Amino acid sequence: MRKEKDTIGEVDIPSDSLYGIQTVRARENFPIEKPFHIEWYRALGAVKLACYHTYRKYGVALQKKFAGCTIPFPIIEDHILDSLIWAAEEVMKGHHFDQFIVPAFCGGAGTSINMNVNEIISNLALTNSGRAPGDYHVIDPINHANVFQSTNDVIPTSLRIAVMELLGVLENRINLLRAKVEVVEKRHLNTIRVAYTQMQEAVPSSYGRLFSAYNEALSRDWWRVSKSFERIKVVNLGGSAVGTGITVPRYFIFEVVQALRDISGRPVTRSENLSDATSNLDPLVEVHAVIKAHAVNLEKMSSDIRILSSDLSVDNGFSIPARQLGSTIMPGKINPVIPEFVISCCHKVYSNDSLIASLAAQGCLELNPYLPIIGHEFIESIKCLIACNETLAKYLVPGIAIDETKAKERLLKSPSTATILVPYIGYRKASEVAAMIKKDGITILDANRNMNILSEEFLEYLLSASSLLSLGFVPTQIAEESESFKKDNDKTGGE
């Protein structure tokens, strides 16, 4: 064990640990098992690396400015800066994540998160220099690892880097799922089926039309996510504690964001109002609302698929892949586990959205102390939606099977088909047809024969995919086609 000391007292630390006293105190104060997201950890490494590279440029500029003179404050030596840069690169790669033991939920606006990374970087730099962890008189977690930084600009900036990384993945996964849905749409463009409103049979439509609606919704989701980078890219790095840049050189403030852009490959930009970017989190609320909208569309589609493939009604020819056994007691039972997983994840996103909005509003004056939980739940929401898109695209949508014959048989026996007759025979007469179909369990073709309403040729035309799926009708077409196909004794007329 080694002892580390701060103004509060001493703490025993495992000798070879890369974390230190501030991390141990946080772990004690926040006794919850809620692991921090590695994406945020890696983004912190990128932010630290940008700060060290900018510091190096600043040091070179100072040496030129004060050539032959004494620089008015101490400068970190090159060999220490080299070690800090190497350590930050390690964190950026996700290495030593096991040494990050501060839980995701913590108080203090993220100070514990920042200090855990500072201690890891300092102790990595020390060991890389042949020193023992804890030799902070050589490389210090605050004076060196945290140079020209504040928790209040490092933590929100790194969160945005992590979010942008994951939004890029989500954008890709949405488009992959959309492409799979489009395949089903095109394959079944003319596969006619019964459409439903309020879970009741309504009118004829097609599976192609149904999946085209999902395709359009996913296209909107993809577009909205792609535009979210504009909202999330503005950062407050260099703003220090409250956005005034206190204790930070002006040179550093103007250079560090460009360094972060180069290192991370993300389109970050410095806020024109660093105080606003430090105290207000409404951009996070806005972007999370965008991914919540995507969750709504995923749930709608998954819920529909779950209903269509269920055993609650007659066999309509729609089935989904069997992915796993559904019961430990009921043999042969298969559950719609993927739609259920997606629906569960979507509701987690909804609850996260409420939490993020309410805690963003709880920001107090210059700072929001709840950024750790806001950021954690934000990242969790994106990862949930990435998982949903992946499993839908890989294991559900491509395996959807639709029996066109059964779908048509189901349609012909549905009273909803009587709706197509309304322009030709009126609502009242069509209602009689629907009642007969339902009462006698016969097809619309049989009901038409029994009631002697339309010629079979004309009715079959009306029941064709080309007729059912055409957008509306033209009055002159009704007159021409009805005169051509209707029986001579049909005098009913339309309403």
Disulfide bonds with the S-S distance in Angstrom:
none
